[in-house]
């Protein structure tokens, strides 16, 4: 299944408050991101790296496919950029958002994808 099918794609926009949700195929995942005093704080590179790693770990539970391998390679590249970074490099959130949108049919039922989407949404842009 191609990840560019607009009929199955998702778009990540602005999220205000504390919830982010997406789903398809009668599945919806919602993750709440709010700790007292941290509601307006953007995630750090370490937090984004944790989200990328959690999604990579969740991917292993999916059947092997070319799509899964491609998404894993994109996430591996992003993790490599984040591992030693003190700040999130410009362009990385947009690339990760694009990957989640492209591979939405693959990851739509994974709560780790929802969590990563929530982190990316809190970065804006």
C-alpha positions as CSV (number, residue, x, y, z in Angstrom):
1,X,0.0,0.0,0.0
2,X,1.4,3.3,-1.0
3,X,1.8,5.9,1.8
4,X,0.9,8.8,-0.4
5,X,-2.8,7.9,-0.8
6,X,-4.7,11.1,0.2
7,X,-7.9,9.1,0.9
8,X,-6.1,7.4,3.8
9,X,-3.6,10.1,4.8
10,X,-3.7,12.2,7.9
11,X,-2.6,15.8,8.3
12,X,-1.1,17.1,11.5
13,X,-2.1,20.6,12.3
14,X,-2.1,22.8,15.3
15,X,-3.1,21.3,18.6
16,X,-4.1,23.6,21.4
17,X,-4.6,22.4,25.0
18,X,-3.6,18.9,25.8
19,X,-5.0,16.4,23.3
20,X,-3.9,15.0,20.0
21,X,-5.9,12.4,18.2
22,X,-6.0,10.6,14.8
23,X,-7.2,7.3,13.5
24,X,-8.8,5.4,10.7
25,X,-10.3,2.0,10.1
26,X,-12.5,2.5,13.1
27,X,-9.5,3.1,15.4
28,X,-8.7,6.3,17.2
29,X,-5.8,7.0,19.5
30,X,-5.6,10.0,21.8
31,X,-2.6,11.0,23.9
32,X,-2.8,13.8,26.5
33,X,0.4,15.8,26.9
34,X,0.3,18.1,29.9
35,X,2.3,18.2,33.1
36,X,1.6,21.1,35.5
37,X,3.7,24.1,34.4
38,X,4.8,22.5,31.1
39,X,1.7,23.0,28.9
40,X,3.3,25.6,26.7
41,X,6.8,24.1,26.6
42,X,8.0,22.6,23.3
43,X,9.5,19.1,23.7
44,X,13.3,18.7,23.9
45,X,15.5,16.8,21.5
46,X,15.7,14.0,24.1
47,X,11.8,13.8,24.3
48,X,11.5,13.7,20.6
49,X,14.2,11.0,20.4
50,X,12.2,9.0,23.0
51,X,9.1,9.3,20.8
52,X,10.9,8.2,17.7
53,X,12.4,5.2,19.5
54,X,9.0,4.2,20.9
55,X,7.5,4.2,17.4
56,X,10.4,2.2,16.1
57,X,9.9,-0.4,18.9
58,X,6.2,-0.5,18.1
59,X,6.9,-1.2,14.4
60,X,8.4,-4.5,15.2
61,X,5.0,-5.8,16.1
62,X,3.7,-5.1,12.6
63,X,4.1,-7.6,9.8
64,X,7.3,-7.2,7.8
65,X,6.8,-5.1,4.6
66,X,8.6,-2.7,2.3
67,X,6.6,0.1,3.8
68,X,7.6,-0.8,7.4
69,X,11.2,-1.0,6.3
70,X,11.0,2.4,4.7
71,X,9.4,4.1,7.7
72,X,11.9,2.4,10.0
73,X,14.8,3.8,7.9
74,X,13.3,7.3,8.1
75,X,12.9,7.0,11.9
76,X,16.4,5.6,12.2
77,X,17.8,8.6,10.3
78,X,15.8,11.0,12.6
79,X,17.0,9.1,15.7
80,X,20.6,9.5,14.5
81,X,20.2,13.3,14.2
82,X,18.6,13.5,17.6
83,X,21.0,11.3,19.6
84,X,23.7,13.8,20.1
85,X,21.7,17.0,19.5
86,X,21.0,19.5,22.2
87,X,18.4,21.2,20.0
88,X,16.0,19.9,17.4
89,X,17.4,20.8,14.0
90,X,15.2,22.9,11.7
91,X,13.4,20.7,9.2
92,X,13.4,17.6,11.3
93,X,9.9,18.0,12.7
94,X,8.6,18.6,9.2
95,X,10.3,15.5,7.9
96,X,8.9,13.4,10.7
97,X,5.4,14.9,10.2
98,X,5.7,14.0,6.5
99,X,6.7,10.4,7.4
100,X,3.7,10.0,9.7
101,X,1.4,11.4,7.0
102,X,2.9,9.1,4.3
103,X,2.7,6.0,6.4
104,X,-0.5,6.8,8.2
105,X,-2.3,3.6,7.0
106,X,0.6,1.6,8.4
107,X,0.8,3.2,11.9
108,X,-2.8,4.4,12.4
109,X,-3.4,1.9,15.2
110,X,-0.1,2.5,17.1
111,X,-0.3,4.7,20.1
112,X,3.4,5.4,19.7
113,X,2.6,7.1,16.4
114,X,-0.1,9.2,18.1
115,X,2.4,10.2,20.9
116,X,5.1,11.2,18.4
117,X,2.4,13.1,16.4
118,X,1.5,15.0,19.6
119,X,5.1,15.9,20.2
120,X,5.5,17.2,16.6
121,X,2.3,19.1,16.9
122,X,3.5,20.9,20.0
123,X,6.6,22.0,18.0
124,X,4.3,23.9,15.6
125,X,4.9,24.6,12.0
